[in-house]
Amino acid sequence: MRYQPGRHFLQIPGPTNTPLAVLAAIAKPTIDHRGPEFGKLGREVLAGIKTIFKTKNPVVIYPASGTGAWEAALVNTLSAGDHVLMFETGWFATLWNKMATRLGIQPEFIDGDWRSGVNADAIEARLREDKAREIKAVAVVHNETSTGVASNIAAVRRAIDKAGHPALLLVDTISSLASIDYRHDEWGVDVTVGGSQKGLMLPPGLSFNAVSDKALAASKKAKLPRSFWAWDEMIAANETGYFPYTPASNMLQGLKVAIEMLHEEGLDNVFHRHDRAAEATRRAVRHWGFEIQCRNPAECSSSITAVRLPEGHSADKLRAEILERCNMSLGNGLGPLADKVFRIGHLGDFHDLMVTGTLSGVEIGLKARGIPHRSGGVDAAVSYLAGNTGALADAAE
Ligand SMILES: *Cc1c(COP(=O)(O)O)cnc(C)c1O
């Protein structure tokens, strides 16, 4: 590979650009994970991460990618043969569904069109039919990273309550946590799954389970085999700030700084910044004359936009051209969307100039590849951003 000058633009929907302060924290010398300095760090990050999930309950931190925390959510709460109700929002919902089957759980998949979010009415209707209470959990993806559709989790909670059903609610927030408002306690979620490499602005390598009292009670009866993922030993050790096995201690140094940065900016300001970037991006895409994969404007994600290219044009060739010319990575289409869509990540550590820089790179690629579009999408984004102030408030929370 020849040297490509200029900073690489990592505009995939995770992993995201890691701020230098976080990288510097990760680069500090490794410490004794059983020593006193670690205990203080452990207590700080275990308390700090609760404020991001908006929970007072334990948050378990694994040295694993998000997929590990998916598995942890299932094996800690369920037994072989249990039914789990899932909703096909896209690629990530499909992978979680496959995992459930492999683990010996029986997932029921409500069909989706990969262009809209979880249909809470369909969840309610299926739960009402389940008189025998075979369904032990409802498992959904908050922000479907393959399509750029964000589902209404509070509505899913209401659907379960209206059906009067005791199922647990498991939610994947890997690409929404710290980018789109999320409330583990208020929305009555039982297990929330998170990852480090998206809104939390860290490299890949940490993942999370926020756990309700109801989920903890279920874990005492659940029979799926578990050892590495077991909550009980983790939570017991975490009480003093330590872990039952070697934690990813350097990543935790980075996590401490990332949490501080999020609070310094203020979580509401962070969400507002993501909303603005997403709106600017959608204005550019519509101006170009392309369709957004998310069909319902109320469900469009604030952390990722999936763009459909007109029939006969390769999204992968466009992405390759942009990488070659502009040193920028964009997300590929996943599963049935391969080569049909490209995905713009606008989450994590970025500002207006990175949003408009990203859109400029796309427009350069469109012109270079002769893909028919209306010129001036970047201007549409610039005008929107210029007329819409960034900050809501100065104060840290
Ligand atoms: C990225 C992502 C995952 C997968 O996480 P890994 O860290 O790749 O294991 C799962 N769900 C969603 C919604 C994601 O965005």
The ligand as a MOL file (V3000), in Angstrom:
LIG
                    3D

  0  0  0     0  0            999 V3000
M  V30 BEGIN CTAB
M  V30 COUNTS 15 15 0 0 0
M  V30 BEGIN ATOM
M  V30 1 C -21.5760 -3.3670 15.3620 0
M  V30 2 C -22.8430 -4.0090 15.7800 0
M  V30 3 C -22.8930 -5.3070 16.3040 0
M  V30 4 C -21.7160 -6.2410 16.3030 0
M  V30 5 O -20.7670 -5.9050 17.1870 0
M  V30 6 P -19.2990 -6.4990 17.0540 0
M  V30 7 O -18.5440 -5.5700 17.9430 0
M  V30 8 O -18.9120 -6.4490 15.6230 0
M  V30 9 O -19.3150 -7.8860 17.5780 0
M  V30 10 C -24.1040 -5.7880 16.7510 0
M  V30 11 N -25.2150 -5.0480 16.6800 0
M  V30 12 C -25.2100 -3.8130 16.1650 0
M  V30 13 C -26.4980 -3.0280 16.0980 0
M  V30 14 C -24.0320 -3.2540 15.6960 0
M  V30 15 O -24.0320 -2.0270 15.1630 0
M  V30 END ATOM
M  V30 BEGIN BOND
M  V30 1 1 1 2
M  V30 2 1 2 3
M  V30 3 2 2 14
M  V30 4 1 3 4
M  V30 5 2 3 10
M  V30 6 1 4 5
M  V30 7 1 5 6
M  V30 8 2 6 7
M  V30 9 1 6 8
M  V30 10 1 6 9
M  V30 11 1 10 11
M  V30 12 2 11 12
M  V30 13 1 12 13
M  V30 14 1 12 14
M  V30 15 1 14 15
M  V30 END BOND
M  V30 END CTAB
M  END
